[in-house]
């Protein structure tokens, strides 16, 4: 299926491949294998795909389930379940991200409630125009390898933890290794 | 129920966060077992202790011979077409009592029948009363659909020498309940049978 322009679907949608240029909205859930798009996409229920490649604004009110996600722009969802997640831009997740690797270059203010992963890499976007507002807020991050930049988090749990620039962490637990940049503040640090 | 926090679980079993979350994604550990509770450091995840420890042991044990994808397929769909002979089930110590077999006249049993007979078998182990299990089996067969798809826990109670059973879904509240003869978690039983039979 290829969309150039505007399309609205008032039902569930299921197909092999989707290519969107422009605007797409579905009031039901969307199931596909390959999703590529530029522009804006809204799904009011859940989105399921093997590969998601999206530049622009992707909003899903339910759960996103995929093997691999690459997104640039704004990504908003209730819950995400994937193997690899590569993101540049603003990320807003109301519940949990469960993935193998999360690689995120943050731009603007992002919000994630909980990150459950094997490796987490959160960096500042290199060419961001929002010089002072770039930040990620998070309630809890738990993973084996963690690197954070510009993150405010209540709880960080990990094996190897590296805290980069401008982080504010309330509670940090690590197992084998921990590095903290002098510009960051960590209130409580525990080795287990 | 006895609970264990995520941190203690990882220390106790020696697995990593990555492995735990991977198994969750693959459906090997049901999402309902991840119970979130408020604690003084914010939020903490707890698990039902006995269930999760048994499941993790089982996964670690099987991981060597079977791929994770195969395991995950197994846990997800309940419909299994393979059937089993009673003698084989006896050898695997699933059906331990000959009286229980005789309830079902067919010989290669399909998976649903095995689940039902396993209930009866556990029950017979406690009571050793043949007349009771006969009626009970007829009842279970009649309500097979509800039992296998919607029920979470079954309580068998003895009240004035009469058998009573309660079928619940979600977490039940108990008050003044005399000690149940058997308390059986249906989903766990089904999962365990699958792991024994199909792997």
Interface residues (C-beta under 8 A of the other chain):
Chain A: X81 X83 X98 X99 X100 X114 X116 X117 X118 X119 X139 X140 X142 X143 X144 X154 X155 X157 X158 X159 X170 X171 X173 X192
Chain B: X6 X7 X11 X16 X17 X18 X21 X22 X24 X25 X41 X42 X43
